[in-house]
Amino acid sequence: MTGSVALTCAQRDGRSYLSRIRYDGLSRVSRPQRAGDAAHVVLAHLGPGVIGGDRYTLDVRVEPDASLLVTGQMATPVYARDASSSVDASWQVAGGASLVVRAEPVMLDAGARHDMRTALDVAGDGRAILADVVTVPPTARARLRTIVRIDGTIVVRDACDLHGIAGAVATVIIACPGPERRERIIEALAPLVASTEGAIGGIGGSADVVIVRARSEAVWGLQQRVASLIAAATRGLRWRTIGKTFPSIPGPLEKEASRL
């Protein structure tokens, strides 16, 4: 089976709205809601989950000065069959635009094979945060491939193969043009990564992109920590209207993030 989603978010009179919403196959999109001055949509699909051989595509554009928040409806189970399933996502963020994507966990069944291919294109002073969590039992396999372009130039090629790890892996990609801001964001995120209970994590990337990856046996604890990472990063990017959508960071980390 297949499914596809195509969205365009535009801005008018200081408010963001969806100028294009199209979906077909098993894919579905909620009615747009408000998240501060940003538009917020929830992605979903019909059926019990993704089955081997299924193909899904996403084409999302955020036009100049618009802000878009994309979340998932529920965790997505991926069931095993002879063929791999796949999701191909294209996220395009124009100058002055903002995008936050926080998916619900993708949970592979034993023996499942799943490919997640992502292309993120950011122009000018656009900014974007993409976050996902994948659970992989020892006999399953997930392949994550990401390309990030800033003003048409590839700045990151990230490849992560998950097999035989028996746990959950979170990936947060933050496009934040400017090395000084990047270093401040890393400084704020590092305590969060280190404090994730039972997790092993690290931070890397390039001059304009921060990549956080963490692994834990506790998928929902990791998912909650991803929300905190997004909250800290949105403050670092001075995107307060979106930052209010996610949980606060307790204690001194709240003060640390507010100084960015």
Summary of the structure (lengths in Angstrom):
residues: 260
radius of gyration: 17.3
end to end distance: 45.1
largest distance: 51.8
contacts: 940
relative contact order: 0.13
helix: 17%
strand: 53%
